[in-house]
Amino acid sequence: MSTAIIGGGRLGTTLGRALAGTRYAVRAVSDRNLRLASRSRGLIGAGRVRADNAQAAREADILFLCLPDDILEKEAGRLARSPVGWKGKTIFHCSGLYSSEVLKPFRRRGASVASFHPAQSFPRKGMPSSVFKGIFIILEGDPKACRLGRKIILELGAHPAALGPRAKPLYHAACCLASNHILALFFLAAELLEKAGLSRRRAEQVLMPLALGTLHHVKKFGAVKALTGPVVRGDATTVARHLQALRPYRGCRRAYRVLSQETLRLAGQAGLSASKVKALNRLLRGG
């Protein structure tokens, strides 16, 4: 089956590159910015360059709409109104936020539709196809489109998972916490080490093994059993000294308090005594 990639950004280019070596051959790469489309096509290594999304749609059985969330619904509606024979085609969008309902104009014209969101980050265009290996890709939509989506996901070496349409915003928020917000937290930690006297480069070098080791332990033992540190030990003295040291850095201090309270909730599940949980809660709320 032939595929068209609509959107010459990082996800579209990386997905197209991974699909180019499969039975879902990339026939067209389209973006209103022709230079972006040309660059994407060069990285994908297959497909015709198009600046007209409708023209790309005519050339493929499967469309992947790899568009920013803020323009997805509008662009989908505009494309669905194009004089293209939509019957029998399958349309996926790759938004983590929106359900397949934004594609209902295509459904009304005979296409099968679904959302197809890789739970992965794509910091640059044209990453190797191995970026999909072992990850989960969330499907939601028409049964026919989801069946095809599962086949494509397995072809990519990923795992399919299903969610209901109303769950998408909560799912997407979870992804942001686990990806984007981890980076913000890492930045805050590196900034504190700079305040302590290290260079930014050295700060990141110091923190990287710690961060990677923690994620490795989560993978091996699960989040609760991977917990370490003063909160899980119920060490109120250490936490109090942290809060004191962070007084000049209000943003870091606020993040430390909120995250420590969440850590304390997990520590309670891991067996920390009720008296220590109560004492730390009092300290974190008042400190």
N, C-alpha and C positions, 0 to 999 in steps of 0.2 A: 504494500500500500504506500502511496506517495504522501509526503508531508510538506506543509508550508509553515514556516516560522514567521509570525507577524510580530515585529519588534526586534530591533537590532541591538538590544542591550546585553547585559552580562548573562542573565539567565537564558534568554532566547538563543544567544550565540553558543553557550555551553551545552544547552540541550540539543541544539541542532548538530553540534559537533559529535555528541554522543550517539545521536540517531543516525548520522551519516553512514556509520559502519554496520547498520542493522537492516532488516527487511523493510523498515519504515523509512525509505530513502527520502532525503530532503530534496524536493523539487524546486522550491522557491524560498527566497529570503527577502522579506519585505519590510521597509520602513519608509515613512514619509521623508526622512532625511536620507537621501540616496547615498551619501558618503558613509553613513552608519551601516546601511544595508550592504554596501560594497566591502567594508571592513569585516563585517560579520561573515559574509560569504567566503572571504579569504581565509578566515579562521576555521570555518566549518568545512571548507574544501568541497562543497557540493551545492547545487541549486542555482537557479537564475536570480539575478538581482532585480528587485522590483521596488518602485516607489509607490505603486498602486496596490493596495491591499486586496482589492477585488480581483485584480488580474492574477495575483498570487493564489487566491482562493480557487480560481477556475482551474488551476493546474494541479490541485492536490485533493486527495480523499480525506485527509486529516489536517486540521488547522490547530496550531498552538498559538493562542493570543498571549504573548509575553509582554504585557503592557503595564505601565504604572497604575496603581489602584485608582488614582484620582481622574484618570481618563478612560478606564476600562469600559464602564457602562455606556458612556457616550460613543466611544469608538465602535463598540460591539453593535449598538443600535444602528449607527451609520453604515457599517459594513453589511449588516443583515438586510438593509434596504437596497443594496446593490443588486443589479440584474445578474445574479449568479444562480446556477442550478443547485440549491442547497440540499435538495432531497437526497438522502443516502450518505451525506457527508457527516463527519464527526468533528465537533468543535470543542476544544478544551481551552479553558483559561487557566493561568498559572498564579492567580492571586491567592494568598493565604487568608485574606480577610473576607472576600465575597463568596457567596454560594453560587451554584450554577444558575440561579434565578436571573442573574444579569445577562445570561445568554438566551433567555426565553424568546427574543425575536427570531433567533435561528431555529429554535424548536418549532415555532409557528410556521416556519417555511420548510419543515420536513427534515431538519438535521437532528442528530442526536447530540446532546451536550453534557458536559461535566466539568467540574473544577479539578485541577491536577496540580497539587502544590508540593514541591520537594522540601522536606524539612532539612534544609541545608543552606549555608551561606555561599554567595558567589561574589567574592571581592574583585574579580577581574573577568574580562571577557575571554571566552574560548579556553576555559580550564579543561584539563584532560577528562575523558569519560569516566575515569576512576573515581571522580568526585561523587558519582551516584552509587558506587558500590557499597552495599550494606546499609544505605540510609532508608528512611521511610518516606513514601510519597502518599499524600492524603488525597483520596478520591471521594467525590460526592456528586451525584447527578443521576442522569437517566441510566437504567440498568444496562442498556446496550453500550452506551459510551463507557460505563464503568468496566464492563467486561473487556472491551478493547484496551482501556487504560491499564488494567491489570496485566495484560499481555505485554504492553509496552514497558511497564515498570519492571517486570521480570526480565525482559530483554536488556534493560539497562543495568541489571544486577542489583536492583533495589527491592524493597519490600512494600507491598501495597497495604494501606490501612484505610478504613472507612470512617467518616464522621457524618452526622446529620447537618443539614444546612444551617440551623440555628446555632450550632456549636462553633462555626468558623471564626467569629470574632474572638471568642475565648481561646480557641486554639492558637490564633495568630498572636494574641497577647502573650501566651505561654512561650511561643517561639522567640518573641522579642526579648523576654526576660532571660531566656537561656542562651541567647546569642548576642544581640546588640547590647543588652544591659550588663552582661558579663564583661564586655569590652569597656564600658563606662566604669565599672567597678575596678577593673585592672588599671585603668588610667588613674583613678583616684589613689589606688595603692602606690603606683609608681610616683605620683605627685608627692605623696607623703615621704617616700624614700628620698626624693629630691630635697625636700625640706630638711631631712635628716643629714644631708650632705653628699649623697651620691649623685652622679650624673644621670640623666634620663636613660641613656643606653645601659649603664651598669644597673640601674634600678630594674629595668625590664629583664635583664639577664638574671638578676637575683630572684625575681618573682616567677619567671617562666617555669622552671622545674617544679616549683611549689604548686602552681596552677595546674600544670599538666598531670602532676602526681595525684592531685585531688580528683580530677576527672577520671583518671585511671582507676582510682579506688571506688568511685561511684559506679563505674562500669563493672567492677569485680564484686563489690559487696553490697551495692545499693546506697542511696543517699543517707539514710539514717545510720547505718553501720559504718559509713565512711567519716562520720563526724569526729573531729578532734578540736582541741583548743580550750580556752578558759571557760567559755560558756557551757560546753558539754560537761566540763569538770565541776561546774558550779563555783568557780573561783571568782568571787565577788571582788576581792582585793585587786586582782589584775584588771578586771573590767573597769573598776573605778579609776585606776591609774591611766588606763587608755582614754577614758572620757576626759580626765584632767588634761592629758597631753594634747587632746584634740580640740580643746577650747578655742584656740586661735583660728581653727579651720572649720567654720560652721557647716559647710556643705558636707565635708567628710564626717564630721561628728554626727550630723543628722542621719547620714547613710549608715554609719556604724550602729547607731541606736536602733533604727528600724530593722536592719538585717540581724542584729543580735537578738532582738525580740523574736524574729522568725526562727533563728537558730535555737533559741530557748524552747520554743514550742516543739521542735524536733528532739531536743535533748530530753524533754519530758517524756516523749514517746520512747526514747532509748533507755529510760530508767532513772533519770536524775530525780532525786527526792523532791517531794512537794515543798518542803521547807526551803530548799535551795532555789527552786523555781520561783517561789514567792519573793525571796530576798533579791534575786537578780531582776525580777520584774519591777520591783519597787525602785531599784537603782537605775534601771534603764528608762523608766518613765519619768523619774525625777531628775536624773543626771543630765 
